């Protein structure tokens, strides 16, 4: 079964959010969706090369409540690898 509803009545917002995240993870696994950059063939050595491209996406940067740094962006890429 690919779709399951997740009962969240009576849960705190945090508990409901956690349950929703886990439901999306299960759905992703069920349909065979890649779970990271490694799974789509990106070599780890390529991650540093992505940083400047991410930092130059001005539309995304100006709307971001946090000011991204090169090291922070690389950390996100490494976490998603």
Secondary structure, DSSP 8 states (H G I E B T S, - for coil): --------TT--HHHHHHHHHHHHHHHHHHTT---STGGGT--GGGHHHHHHHHHT-HHHHHT-SS---HHHHHHHHHHH-
